[in-house]
């Protein structure tokens, strides 16, 4: 339980109504429950709020609540909602120690307060920092390094020589540092190119479930600070992803592609190898990038191009059945005119007059 006033102080907001109201949790605007606080993101859901069973509401500063409703007025309501959710649902605490079923090879070094769960495997000369959490079944291979407050979820695999920064989250089933996909044709067969590099993931990166990040052929595959990667994403070898990128589910990034800072790749986007996507660019869902993209762009389509241009192309494509019908009609009229003209020429020819 927490008072509305305490929650407002937590998020830097202004109390509207009774600040002594007791709040016991958070609910959604579509499933409100008594005693909870919920988010009112805009004017469209005000009518739902008026009928809601929730006790209080988080709402933007420019949106006045109807009379009789209590809540918190704040500049960034979605951020406030997230902070209050975390307040009521803090991260699970784990006891420090190494489970008896874990397999730990020689040269392992760890900081204070670390939790190593059941059936974890840790290879030779692995180093982890303070308060690292490694969930059951995870594999940390030789010579890897893991920074403070990083969490590796169940059955994730961290391949050899991988470097993870501080406060990194690797979700279940992810594989970090598997071989890059590289082969050379050899008399009708495929000769495997050894993948001798590593993966480097900087601080505050989150990697979703079943993501694969390939090690570099030489050098490093690099994911920079603050980037967040959704589930089921493929990152190829020698890719460089800049700071604070958002990469949404089922995206594929081919080898040696480079994403600058604050790039957003929507669901199922595809990035060709050896291209550069400029900073602050958005690639729409299923966008297929086959060439360099300038900074600050919004691209969509297959192949991806400037979104306004793609919309014009799609609008024109929608008219194709009508245009095809017009062309067929014109072809028919042209054929009729040609037939009429031919008949007239024959009728007026000297041979006909004789």
ZIGI-V897345 format. One line per field, one symbol per residue. ss: DSSP state (@ for helix, = for strand, . for the rest). phi: phi as a letter, one per 20 degrees, with the letter a starting at -180 (. if undefined). burial: b if it has 16 or more other ideal C-beta (glycine too) atoms within 10 Angstrom, else e. A space follows every 50 residues. Layout:
ss->???
phi->???
burial->???
//
This chain:
ss->.==@@@@@@@@..===.....==.==.........=====..@@@@@@@@ @....=====..........====..@@@@@@@@@@@@........==.. ..==....==....==....==....==....==....==....==.... ==....==....==....==....====....====..====.....=== =....==....===.....====....==....==....==....==... .==....==....==....==....==....==....==...=....=== .=..==@@@@@@@@@@@@.@@@@@@@@@@@@@@@@@@@@@@@@@@@@..@ @@@.
phi->.bfgffffffdmddfdnefegeddrccefecfcgnddcedfaffdfffff efefebcdbffecfffgnedrcebfcffffgfffgfgecfgfecffqdff efdcefnfcbeemeddffmfdcfflecceelfdcfgmfcdegmfccegme cdegmfcdfgmfddfelecdegmfcdofffebbdfblnddefegddebdc defmecdffmfccefffcnbeccegnfcdffmdddffmfcdfflfccegm fcdfgmfcdffleddfgmfcdffmdddfgmeddfgmfdedbgdffmecdb ncffbgggffffffffffeggffffffffffffffffffffffffffefg ffff
burial->ebebeebbeebebebbbebebebebbbeeeebeeebbbbbeeeebbeebe ebebbbbbbbeeeebeeebbbbbbeebeebbebbeebeeeeeebeeebee ebebeeebebeebbbbbeebbbbebbebbebbbbbbbbbbbeebbbbbbb bbbbbbbbbbbbbbbbbbbbbbbbbbbeebebeeeeeeeeeeeebebbbb bbbbbbbbbbbbbbbbbeebbbbbbbbebbbbbbbbbbbbbbbbbebbbb bbbbbbbbbbbbbbbbbbbbbbeebbbbbebbbbebbbbeeebeeebbbb beebbebeebeeeeeeeeeeeeeeeeeeeeeeeeeeeeeeeeeeeeeeee eeee
//
